Amino acid sequence: MTVGAVAMVFPCTPDGGTEQFSDESTAVTWLAPDDAMAAMREAYSIRIADALTGDMAPRIRTHDGRKLTDQTSS
């Protein structure tokens, strides 16, 4: 799989309103971090793990669409 992608992770908290569907979503739910990570492929769940470190450092990861191909983050 050859893909060129930029992934950015922004920590956030809700400050009002309610969850709702849109043209870009088919479901809306809140999950505990471990449950969210278990529901995703490694290449995507690492973004949650990185965001929850609390250090606000940027992370760069390489993957093949499923698995990380380099365990080093920068």
C-alpha distances in whole Angstrom, upper triangle without the diagonal:
4,6,10,12,15,17,20,23,26,29,31,34,35,38,39,39,37,34,33,30,29,27,24,25,26,27,29,30,30,29,30,28,27,27,24,22,22,21,18,15,15,13,15,18,19,20,23,24,24,26,28,29,32,32,30,28,25,22,19,16,12,10,6,7,10,11,13,12,16,19,21,21,23
4,7,10,13,15,19,22,25,28,30,33,35,38,39,39,37,34,33,31,29,27,24,25,27,28,30,31,31,30,31,29,29,28,25,23,24,23,20,17,17,14,16,19,19,20,23,24,23,25,28,29,31,31,29,27,23,20,17,15,12,10,8,8,12,13,14,13,16,19,20,20,22
4,6,10,12,16,18,22,25,27,30,32,35,36,35,34,31,30,28,26,24,21,23,24,26,27,28,29,28,29,26,27,27,23,22,23,22,18,16,16,13,14,18,17,17,20,22,21,23,26,27,29,28,26,24,21,18,15,13,10,9,8,8,12,13,13,13,16,18,19,19,20
4,7,10,14,17,20,23,26,29,30,33,35,34,34,31,30,28,26,24,21,23,25,27,27,29,29,28,29,27,27,28,24,23,25,23,20,18,17,14,15,18,18,17,20,22,20,21,25,26,27,26,24,22,18,16,13,12,10,11,10,10,14,15,15,14,16,18,19,18,18
4,6,10,13,16,20,22,25,27,29,31,31,30,27,27,25,24,22,19,20,23,24,24,25,26,25,26,23,25,25,21,20,22,21,17,16,16,12,12,16,15,13,17,19,17,18,21,22,24,23,21,19,15,14,11,11,10,10,11,10,14,15,14,15,16,18,18,16,17
4,7,10,13,17,19,22,24,27,29,29,29,26,26,25,23,22,19,21,23,24,24,25,24,24,25,22,24,24,21,19,22,21,18,17,16,13,12,15,14,12,15,17,15,15,19,20,21,20,17,16,12,11,9,10,10,12,13,13,15,16,15,16,16,17,17,14,14
4,7,10,13,16,19,21,24,26,26,26,23,24,23,22,21,18,19,21,21,21,21,21,20,21,18,20,21,17,16,19,18,15,14,14,11,9,12,11,8,11,14,12,12,15,17,18,18,15,14,10,9,8,9,10,11,14,12,14,15,13,15,15,16,16,13,13
4,7,10,13,16,18,21,23,24,24,22,23,23,21,22,18,19,22,22,20,21,20,20,20,17,20,21,17,16,20,19,16,17,16,13,11,13,12,8,11,13,10,10,13,15,15,15,12,11,8,8,9,11,13,14,17,16,17,18,16,18,17,17,17,13,13
4,7,9,13,16,18,21,22,22,20,21,22,21,22,18,18,21,20,19,18,17,17,17,14,17,18,14,14,18,17,15,16,15,13,11,11,10,6,8,10,8,6,10,12,12,12,10,10,8,9,10,12,15,16,19,17,18,18,16,19,18,17,17,14,14
4,6,10,13,15,18,19,20,18,20,21,20,22,19,19,22,20,18,18,16,16,17,14,18,19,16,16,20,19,18,19,18,17,14,14,13,10,10,12,10,7,10,12,11,12,9,11,10,11,14,15,18,20,22,21,21,22,20,23,22,21,20,16,16
4,7,11,13,16,18,18,17,20,21,21,23,20,20,22,20,18,17,14,14,14,12,16,17,14,15,19,19,18,20,19,18,15,14,14,10,9,11,10,6,8,10,9,11,9,11,12,13,16,17,21,22,24,23,23,23,21,24,23,22,21,18,18
4,7,9,12,14,15,15,17,19,19,22,19,18,21,19,16,15,13,14,14,13,17,18,15,17,20,20,19,22,21,21,17,16,17,13,12,14,13,10,11,13,12,14,12,15,15,17,19,21,24,25,27,25,25,26,25,28,27,25,25,21,22
4,6,9,12,13,13,16,18,19,22,20,19,21,19,15,14,11,13,13,13,17,18,16,18,21,21,21,24,23,23,20,18,19,16,14,16,16,12,12,15,14,16,15,18,19,20,23,24,27,28,30,28,28,28,27,31,30,28,28,25,25
4,6,8,9,10,13,16,17,20,19,17,19,17,13,13,11,13,15,15,19,19,17,20,22,22,22,25,26,25,22,21,22,19,16,19,19,16,16,19,17,20,18,22,22,23,26,27,30,30,32,29,29,30,30,33,33,31,31,28,28
4,7,10,12,15,18,19,22,21,20,22,20,16,16,14,17,18,19,23,22,21,23,26,25,26,29,29,29,25,24,25,22,20,22,22,19,19,22,19,22,20,24,24,26,29,30,33,33,35,33,33,34,33,36,36,34,34,31,31
4,7,10,12,16,17,21,20,19,21,19,15,15,14,18,19,21,24,23,22,25,27,26,27,30,31,30,27,26,27,24,22,25,25,22,22,25,23,25,24,27,27,29,31,32,35,35,37,34,34,35,35,38,38,37,37,34,34
4,7,9,13,14,18,18,17,18,16,13,14,14,18,20,22,25,24,22,25,27,26,26,30,31,31,27,26,28,25,23,26,27,23,24,27,25,28,26,29,29,30,32,33,35,35,37,33,34,35,36,39,39,38,38,35,35
4,6,10,12,16,16,14,15,13,10,11,12,15,18,20,23,21,20,23,25,23,24,28,29,29,25,25,27,24,22,25,26,23,23,27,26,29,27,30,29,30,32,32,34,34,35,32,32,34,34,38,38,37,38,35,35
4,7,10,13,13,11,12,9,6,8,9,13,16,18,21,19,17,20,22,20,21,24,26,26,22,22,24,22,20,23,24,21,22,26,25,28,26,29,28,28,30,30,32,31,32,28,28,30,31,35,35,34,35,33,33
4,7,10,11,9,9,8,7,9,12,15,19,21,23,21,19,22,23,21,22,25,27,27,23,23,26,23,22,25,26,24,25,28,28,30,28,31,30,30,31,31,32,31,32,28,29,31,32,35,36,36,37,34,35
4,7,8,6,6,6,7,10,13,16,20,21,24,21,19,22,23,20,20,23,26,25,22,23,25,23,22,26,27,24,26,29,29,32,29,31,30,30,30,30,31,30,30,26,27,29,31,34,35,35,36,34,35
4,5,5,7,9,10,13,16,19,22,23,25,23,20,23,24,21,21,24,26,25,22,23,26,23,23,26,27,25,26,30,30,32,29,31,29,29,29,29,30,29,29,26,27,29,31,33,35,35,36,33,34
4,6,8,11,12,16,19,21,25,25,27,25,22,24,25,22,22,24,26,25,22,24,26,24,24,28,28,26,28,31,32,33,31,32,30,29,29,29,29,28,28,24,26,29,30,33,34,35,36,34,34
4,7,9,11,14,17,19,22,22,24,22,19,21,22,19,18,20,23,21,18,20,22,20,20,24,24,23,25,28,28,30,27,28,26,26,26,25,26,24,24,21,22,25,26,29,31,31,32,30,31
4,6,7,11,14,16,19,20,22,19,16,19,20,16,16,19,21,21,17,19,22,19,19,23,24,22,24,27,28,30,27,29,27,26,26,25,26,25,25,21,22,24,26,29,31,31,32,30,31
4,7,10,14,16,19,20,22,19,16,19,19,16,16,19,22,22,19,20,23,21,21,24,26,24,25,29,30,32,30,31,29,28,29,27,28,26,26,22,22,25,27,30,32,32,34,32,33
4,7,10,12,16,17,19,16,14,17,17,14,15,18,21,21,18,18,22,20,19,22,24,22,23,27,27,30,28,30,29,28,28,27,28,26,26,22,22,25,27,30,32,31,33,31,33
4,7,10,14,15,17,14,12,16,17,14,15,19,21,21,18,17,21,19,17,20,22,20,20,24,25,27,26,28,27,26,27,27,28,26,27,23,23,25,27,30,31,31,32,30,31
4,6,10,12,14,11,10,14,15,12,14,18,20,21,17,16,19,18,15,18,21,18,18,22,23,26,25,27,26,26,27,26,28,26,27,24,23,25,26,30,31,29,31,29,31
4,7,9,12,10,9,12,14,12,14,18,19,20,17,15,18,16,13,16,18,16,15,19,20,23,22,24,24,24,26,25,27,26,27,24,23,24,25,29,29,28,29,27,29
4,6,8,6,6,9,10,10,12,16,17,18,15,13,15,15,11,14,16,15,14,17,18,22,21,23,23,22,24,23,25,24,25,23,21,22,23,27,27,25,27,25,27
4,6,5,6,9,10,11,13,16,16,18,15,12,15,14,11,12,15,13,12,15,16,20,20,22,22,22,24,23,25,24,26,23,22,22,22,26,26,24,25,24,26
4,5,5,6,9,10,11,14,13,15,13,9,11,11,7,8,11,10,8,12,13,17,17,19,19,18,20,19,21,21,23,21,19,19,19,23,22,20,21,20,22
4,5,5,6,9,10,13,12,15,13,9,11,12,9,9,13,13,11,13,16,19,20,21,21,19,21,20,22,20,22,20,18,18,18,22,22,19,21,20,23
4,5,5,6,9,12,13,15,13,10,13,14,11,12,15,15,14,17,19,22,22,23,23,22,23,21,23,21,23,20,18,18,19,23,24,22,24,23,26
4,5,5,7,10,11,13,10,7,11,11,8,10,13,13,12,15,17,20,20,21,21,19,20,19,20,19,20,17,16,16,17,21,22,20,22,21,23
4,5,5,8,8,10,8,5,8,9,7,8,11,12,11,14,17,19,19,20,19,17,18,16,17,16,17,15,13,13,14,18,18,17,19,18,21
4,6,8,9,12,10,8,11,12,11,11,15,16,15,17,20,23,23,23,23,20,21,19,19,17,18,16,13,14,15,19,20,18,21,21,24
4,7,9,12,10,8,12,13,12,13,16,17,17,19,22,24,24,24,23,21,21,19,20,17,18,15,13,14,16,20,21,20,23,22,25
4,6,8,6,6,9,10,10,12,14,15,16,18,21,23,22,22,21,18,18,16,16,14,14,11,9,11,13,16,18,17,20,19,22
4,5,6,6,9,11,11,12,15,16,17,19,22,23,23,22,20,17,17,14,13,11,11,8,6,7,10,13,15,15,18,18,21
4,5,5,6,9,10,10,12,14,15,17,20,21,21,20,18,15,14,11,11,9,10,9,6,5,7,10,12,11,14,14,18
4,6,6,8,10,11,12,14,16,17,20,20,19,18,16,13,11,8,8,6,8,6,5,5,5,9,10,11,13,13,16
4,5,6,8,9,10,12,14,15,18,19,18,17,15,13,12,10,11,9,11,8,8,9,9,13,14,13,15,14,17
4,5,5,7,9,10,11,13,16,18,17,17,16,13,14,11,13,12,14,12,10,10,10,14,15,13,15,14,17
4,5,5,6,9,10,11,14,15,15,14,13,10,10,9,11,10,13,12,11,10,9,12,12,10,12,10,13
4,5,5,6,9,10,13,14,12,12,11,8,10,9,11,12,15,13,13,12,11,14,14,13,13,11,13
4,5,5,6,9,11,13,12,13,13,11,13,12,15,15,18,16,15,15,14,17,17,15,16,14,16
4,6,5,7,10,12,12,12,12,11,13,12,15,15,18,17,16,14,13,16,15,13,14,12,14
4,5,6,8,9,9,9,9,7,10,10,14,15,18,17,17,15,13,16,14,12,12,9,11
4,6,7,8,7,9,9,9,12,13,16,17,20,19,19,18,16,19,18,16,16,12,13
4,5,8,9,11,12,12,15,16,19,20,23,22,21,20,18,21,20,17,17,14,16
4,6,7,9,11,11,14,15,19,20,23,23,22,20,18,21,19,16,15,12,13
4,6,8,11,12,16,17,21,23,26,25,25,23,21,24,22,19,18,15,15
4,5,9,11,14,17,20,23,26,26,26,24,21,23,21,18,16,13,13
4,6,9,13,15,19,21,25,24,25,23,21,23,21,19,17,13,12
4,6,10,13,17,19,23,23,23,22,19,20,18,16,14,10,8
4,7,10,14,17,20,20,21,20,17,18,16,15,13,9,7
4,6,10,13,17,17,18,16,13,14,12,11,9,6,5
4,7,10,14,14,16,14,11,12,10,10,8,6,6
4,7,10,11,12,10,7,8,7,8,7,6,8
4,7,9,10,9,6,6,6,8,9,9,11
4,6,7,6,4,5,7,9,11,12,14
4,5,6,7,7,10,12,15,16,18
4,6,8,10,13,14,17,17,19
4,7,9,12,13,16,17,20
4,6,9,10,13,14,18
4,6,6,9,11,14
4,7,9,11,14
4,5,8,11
4,6,10
4,7
4
